[in-house]
Amino acid sequence: MHKVFVVCFMAVLGFSCSGKTENKSHEAVRYPNQDAPLALLMREMFLDMEEIKISVEEGQSIKGYLEKYKELLTAKPTDQSVKTEAFQTMGMGYLANLRQFENSSDQELLENYKVLVNSCLACHSNYCPGPIKRINLLKLE
């Protein structure tokens, strides 16, 4: 009788720890803000910043991102309370830094890239600090 109980317990434990359940919980932790338009935009911005970092490191030309990211100011967040005046100000500052970066001379490119990354960090230190660790990976010396 004891062996039957142990076998049943192990079977239930095995099913409860299946890969599908684990992946869903992992995704929820990885992307706690799920599919809010602002969260999706921020993820895309990070991926683009990884490309930009490589371009800066290799001295390649920079694609234009400004038009793509103007939506930053209007995209719906997961929590509407983050759309404060300070958020708007920081968002406009980021877009201004992005414009300056995109118009940089070769000599200014690295310094203006650093300013752009720092504007991401400044905003995320006030709103949604979760991505700060990933944003720090974008830094160049």
C-alpha positions as CSV (number, residue, x, y, z in Angstrom):
1,M,0.0,0.0,0.0
2,H,2.8,2.4,0.9
3,K,4.5,1.7,-2.5
4,V,1.3,2.5,-4.4
5,F,1.1,5.9,-2.5
6,V,4.7,6.7,-3.3
7,V,4.3,5.8,-7.0
8,C,1.1,7.9,-7.2
9,F,2.8,10.8,-5.5
10,M,5.8,10.6,-7.8
11,A,3.5,10.5,-10.9
12,V,1.6,13.6,-9.7
13,L,4.8,15.4,-8.9
14,G,6.2,14.5,-12.4
15,F,3.1,15.8,-14.2
16,S,3.1,19.0,-12.1
17,C,6.7,19.8,-13.1
18,S,6.2,19.3,-16.8
19,G,8.2,21.6,-19.2
20,K,5.1,23.5,-20.5
21,T,4.2,24.8,-17.1
22,E,7.8,25.7,-16.4
23,N,8.1,27.7,-19.6
24,K,4.9,29.7,-18.9
25,S,6.1,30.7,-15.5
26,H,9.5,31.5,-16.8
27,E,8.0,33.8,-19.5
28,A,5.8,35.5,-16.9
29,V,8.9,36.2,-14.8
30,R,11.0,37.3,-17.8
31,Y,8.2,39.6,-19.1
32,P,6.1,40.5,-16.1
33,N,4.4,43.3,-18.1
34,Q,3.3,40.9,-20.8
35,D,2.0,42.5,-24.0
36,A,1.2,46.1,-23.1
37,P,2.2,48.3,-26.1
38,L,4.8,50.2,-24.1
39,A,6.4,47.0,-22.7
40,L,6.6,45.6,-26.3
41,L,8.1,48.8,-27.5
42,M,10.7,48.8,-24.7
43,R,11.7,45.3,-25.6
44,E,12.2,46.3,-29.2
45,M,14.1,49.3,-28.2
46,F,16.5,47.1,-26.2
47,L,17.1,44.8,-29.1
48,D,17.8,47.8,-31.3
49,M,20.2,49.2,-28.8
50,E,22.1,46.0,-28.9
51,E,22.5,46.5,-32.7
52,I,23.4,50.1,-32.2
53,K,26.1,49.2,-29.6
54,I,27.7,46.8,-32.1
55,S,27.5,49.5,-34.9
56,V,29.2,52.0,-32.6
57,E,31.9,49.5,-31.6
58,E,32.6,48.7,-35.2
59,G,32.4,52.2,-36.5
60,Q,29.5,51.4,-38.8
61,S,26.7,53.8,-39.8
62,I,23.7,54.1,-37.6
63,K,20.2,53.4,-38.9
64,G,17.4,55.9,-38.0
65,Y,15.2,54.9,-35.1
66,L,13.6,58.3,-34.1
67,E,10.4,57.9,-36.1
68,K,10.0,54.3,-34.8
69,Y,10.3,55.4,-31.1
70,K,8.2,58.5,-31.1
71,E,5.4,56.1,-30.0
72,L,7.2,56.0,-26.6
73,L,5.1,59.0,-25.6
74,T,1.8,57.6,-26.5
75,A,2.1,53.8,-26.1
76,K,-0.2,52.4,-23.5
77,P,1.6,51.1,-20.4
78,T,0.8,48.1,-18.3
79,D,0.1,50.5,-15.4
80,Q,-1.4,53.8,-16.5
81,S,-0.1,55.6,-13.4
82,V,3.4,55.6,-14.8
83,K,2.3,58.1,-17.5
84,T,3.1,61.1,-15.4
85,E,4.5,64.5,-16.5
86,A,7.9,63.3,-15.4
87,F,7.6,60.2,-17.6
88,Q,6.7,62.4,-20.6
89,T,9.7,64.7,-19.8
90,M,12.1,61.8,-19.6
91,G,10.6,60.3,-22.8
92,M,11.1,63.6,-24.7
93,G,14.6,63.7,-23.3
94,Y,15.3,60.3,-24.6
95,L,14.0,61.2,-28.0
96,A,16.1,64.4,-28.1
97,N,19.2,62.3,-27.1
98,L,18.3,59.8,-29.8
99,R,18.1,62.6,-32.4
100,Q,21.4,64.0,-31.2
101,F,23.0,60.5,-31.4
102,E,21.6,59.9,-34.9
103,N,23.1,63.2,-36.1
104,S,26.4,62.7,-34.4
105,S,29.7,63.1,-36.2
106,D,32.1,60.1,-36.0
107,Q,34.0,61.9,-33.2
108,E,30.8,62.4,-31.2
109,L,29.2,59.0,-31.7
110,L,30.6,57.2,-28.7
111,E,29.9,60.0,-26.3
112,N,26.4,60.5,-27.6
113,Y,25.8,56.7,-27.4
114,K,26.7,56.9,-23.7
115,V,24.3,59.8,-23.2
116,L,21.5,57.7,-24.8
117,V,22.2,54.7,-22.6
118,N,22.3,56.9,-19.5
119,S,18.9,58.4,-20.4
120,C,17.5,54.9,-20.4
121,L,19.0,54.2,-17.0
122,A,17.7,57.5,-15.6
123,C,14.2,56.8,-16.6
124,H,14.2,53.2,-15.5
125,S,15.6,54.1,-12.1
126,N,12.4,56.0,-11.6
127,Y,10.0,53.8,-13.5
128,C,10.2,50.0,-13.9
129,P,13.7,49.3,-12.5
130,G,13.6,45.7,-13.5
131,P,15.5,46.1,-16.8
132,I,18.4,48.1,-15.3
133,K,20.6,45.1,-15.2
134,R,20.1,44.5,-18.9
135,I,20.5,48.1,-19.8
136,N,23.8,48.2,-18.1
137,L,24.9,45.5,-20.6
138,L,24.6,48.2,-23.3
139,K,27.3,50.4,-21.7
140,L,30.5,51.1,-23.6
141,E,33.7,52.4,-22.2
